[in-house]
């Protein structure tokens, strides 16, 4: 590992503030593992042993979270997976004696143009692996559709379930925003496991809690932004498994979730 610098503004970085605490802790660790170009091998198990050797935490979902929020770029070339820390050189000044990077950069596809519309500026696409299939427009189109399906997040449907289940018992309803859409996509692909029934069950647990509905000394009510915090999601699911839906919030430990 290498010595790197952390600037005071790190904890206010807009790409990190929406991430879980584990992902925010992982981010500077990746700096120490990266070479002078901000690149490293995408090997979650090895990264865990370097940064979280004594913690029971899965690194792959955390890397996915940092990728979704634009802190890193995960890519693959010739079957080898890499990580590029975006903006690395804007914040780090590697020592002159550091060796040159042996990892290839990710492929920039922003300048790729469609033969049928040379005047249009295409949107950036995920990097292609260096293989013959990437030169086949038909296969590339299928791959693009498959990637879009994998990355899709039914943000509006997620909010509709919240407004129906939780808003129906007096909790604040929510509308879609750019910031909230990013958060929903991250939680949908991680804690919610892309399962709408799991999200509906979660909303049901929140809605059945008298404490969440404002029956507390502060008249505090849970909103969707509070509910989407990864630590709160974990605690709420764990508590629902330990006790019945009728009495689970009576556990004093769970009252601390609102703090």
C-alpha positions in Angstrom: 0.0 0.0 0.0 1.1 3.6 -0.7 0.8 6.8 1.4 -1.8 9.1 0.0 -3.4 12.5 1.0 -6.9 13.1 2.3 -8.1 16.7 1.8 -10.5 18.3 4.3 -13.3 18.4 1.7 -13.2 14.6 1.3 -16.1 14.1 3.7 -18.3 16.6 1.8 -17.6 15.1 -1.7 -21.0 15.0 -3.5 -20.1 11.6 -5.0 -19.5 10.1 -1.6 -22.1 11.6 0.8 -24.9 9.4 -0.6 -22.8 6.3 -0.1 -22.9 4.0 3.0 -20.3 4.5 5.7 -18.5 1.3 4.6 -18.2 2.6 1.0 -16.9 5.9 2.3 -14.3 4.1 4.4 -13.3 2.0 1.4 -12.7 4.9 -0.9 -9.5 6.2 0.7 -8.3 2.7 1.0 -8.5 2.3 -2.7 -6.3 5.3 -3.1 -3.6 3.5 -1.1 -3.9 0.4 -3.3 -3.9 2.2 -6.6 -0.9 2.9 -8.8 0.3 6.4 -9.8 -2.5 6.5 -12.4 -5.2 5.6 -9.9 -5.7 2.1 -11.3 -5.8 -1.3 -9.6 -7.1 -4.8 -10.2 -10.8 -5.3 -9.5 -10.4 -8.2 -7.0 -12.8 -7.7 -4.2 -11.5 -10.5 -2.0 -7.9 -9.2 -2.2 -9.1 -5.7 -1.6 -11.0 -6.8 1.5 -7.9 -8.5 3.0 -5.9 -5.3 2.5 -8.4 -2.8 3.8 -10.9 -4.8 6.0 -8.8 -7.8 7.2 -10.7 -8.1 10.5 -14.2 -7.0 9.5 -17.1 -9.1 8.2 -18.0 -7.0 5.2 -18.5 -7.8 1.5 -16.4 -5.5 -0.7 -18.0 -6.2 -4.1 -21.3 -4.4 -3.3 -19.3 -1.5 -1.9 -17.3 -1.2 -5.1 -20.6 -1.3 -7.0 -21.8 1.5 -4.8 -18.8 3.7 -5.5 -19.1 2.9 -9.2 -22.8 3.9 -9.2 -22.0 7.3 -7.6 -19.1 8.1 -10.0 -16.2 7.7 -7.6 -14.6 4.8 -9.5 -14.9 3.1 -12.9 -15.0 -0.7 -13.0 -14.1 -2.1 -16.4 -12.8 -5.2 -18.1 -10.2 -5.8 -20.8 -9.2 -9.1 -22.2 -11.0 -10.9 -19.4 -9.1 -9.0 -16.6 -11.1 -6.7 -14.4 -9.8 -3.3 -13.3 -10.7 -0.2 -11.3 -10.0 3.4 -12.3 -10.4 5.9 -9.5 -11.9 8.9 -11.2 -10.3 12.3 -10.6 -7.4 10.5 -8.9 -4.7 13.0 -10.2 -6.8 16.0 -9.2 -6.4 15.0 -5.5 -3.2 13.0 -5.4 0.4 13.8 -6.2 2.2 10.4 -6.5 5.9 10.3 -5.6 8.2 10.6 -8.5 9.8 7.3 -7.7 6.5 5.3 -8.1 6.6 2.9 -11.0 4.6 3.4 -14.1 1.2 1.8 -14.2 1.1 -1.7 -15.7 -2.8 -1.6 -15.9 -4.4 -0.4 -19.2 -6.8 2.5 -19.1 -10.5 2.0 -19.7 -11.6 2.6 -23.3 -13.2 6.0 -24.0 -16.2 5.5 -26.1 -17.5 9.1 -25.9 -16.3 9.9 -29.4 -18.0 7.0 -31.1 -20.5 8.1 -33.7 -23.5 6.4 -35.3 -23.1 6.0 -39.1 -26.7 7.1 -39.6 -26.3 10.3 -37.8 -22.8 11.8 -37.9 -24.1 15.1 -36.5 -25.4 13.7 -33.3 -23.2 13.5 -30.2 -23.7 10.1 -28.7 -24.0 9.5 -25.0 -21.0 7.8 -23.2 -21.3 4.1 -23.2 -19.7 1.5 -20.9 -16.3 0.4 -22.1 -16.1 -2.7 -24.4 -13.8 -5.6 -23.8 -11.1 -5.9 -26.5 -12.6 -8.8 -28.4 -13.9 -9.3 -32.0 -17.5 -9.2 -30.8 -17.2 -5.5 -29.9 -16.7 -4.7 -33.5 -20.0 -6.3 -34.5 -22.7 -3.6 -34.4 -25.5 -6.1 -34.0 -23.9 -7.8 -31.0 -22.9 -4.5 -29.6 -26.5 -3.4 -29.8 -27.7 -6.5 -28.0 -25.0 -6.0 -25.3 -26.2 -2.4 -24.8 -29.8 -3.5 -24.3 -28.7 -6.1 -21.8 -26.6 -3.6 -19.9 -29.6 -1.1 -19.8 -31.9 -3.8 -18.5 -29.3 -4.8 -15.8 -28.9 -1.1 -14.7 -32.6 -0.2 -14.8 -34.1 1.0 -11.6 -38.0 1.4 -11.4 -37.6 4.6 -9.4 -41.1 5.8 -9.9 -42.6 2.5 -9.0 -40.5 2.4 -5.8 -41.8 5.8 -4.8 -45.3 4.8 -5.6 -45.1 1.9 -3.2 -43.7 4.1 -0.5 -46.5 6.7 -1.1 -49.1 4.0 -1.0 -47.9 2.0 2.0 -46.2 4.6 4.1 -47.9 7.7 2.9 -51.2 5.9 3.5 -50.6 5.9 7.2 -49.5 9.5 7.5 -45.8 9.4 6.7 -44.3 12.0 4.4 -44.9 11.2 0.7 -42.0 11.5 -1.7 -41.4 12.8 -5.2 -38.6 11.9 -7.7 -35.5 14.1 -7.7 -32.1 13.7 -9.4 -30.4 13.1 -6.1 -33.1 10.7 -4.8 -33.0 8.7 -8.1 -29.3 8.0 -7.6 -29.9 6.8 -4.1 -32.9 4.6 -5.2 -30.7 3.0 -7.8 -28.0 2.2 -5.3 -30.4 0.7 -2.8 -32.3 -1.1 -5.4 -29.2 -2.9 -6.7 -27.8 -3.6 -3.2 -30.0 -3.9 -0.1 -33.3 -4.4 -2.0 -31.8 -7.0 -4.3 -33.9 -5.7 -7.3 -36.9 -7.3 -5.6 -40.1 -5.1 -5.5 -41.8 -7.4 -3.0 -38.8 -7.0 -0.7 -39.2 -3.2 -1.0 -43.0 -3.5 -0.3 -42.3 -5.7 2.7 -39.8 -3.1 4.0 -42.3 -0.3 3.6 -44.8 -2.4 5.4 -42.5 -2.8 8.4 -41.9 0.9 8.6 -45.6 1.7 8.3 -46.6 -0.6 11.1 -44.3 1.1 13.6 -46.1 3.6 15.9 -42.7 5.2 16.6 -42.1 5.8 12.9 -45.6 7.3 12.6 -44.8 10.0 15.1 -45.8 8.5 18.4 -42.6 9.6 20.2 -41.5 12.4 22.4 -40.4 14.5 19.4 -43.4 13.7 17.1 -40.7 12.7 14.6 -41.9 10.8 11.5 -39.8 8.7 9.2 -39.4 9.9 5.6 -38.1 8.0 2.6 -34.6 9.6 2.8 -34.2 8.4 6.3 -35.5 5.0 5.4 -33.1 4.7 2.5 -30.0 5.0 4.7 -28.2 1.7 4.4 -27.7 1.3 8.1 -31.4 1.9 8.8 -32.4 -0.6 6.2 -30.2 -3.3 7.8 -31.4 -2.6 11.3 -35.1 -2.5 10.3 -34.9 -5.9 8.5 -32.9 -7.4 11.3 -35.4 -6.2 13.9 -38.4 -7.5 11.9 -36.8 -11.0 11.9 -36.2 -11.0 15.6 -39.7 -10.0 16.8 -43.3 -9.9 15.5 -44.4 -7.0 13.3 -46.7 -5.9 16.2 -44.0 -5.6 18.9 -40.7 -5.3 17.2 -40.3 -1.5 17.6 -40.8 -1.8 21.4 -37.2 -3.1 21.6 -35.3 -0.2 23.1 -32.3 -0.9 20.9 -34.3 -0.2 17.8 -35.3 3.3 19.0 -31.7 4.2 18.4 -32.2 3.8 14.7 -34.0 7.2 14.6 -31.0 9.0 16.2 
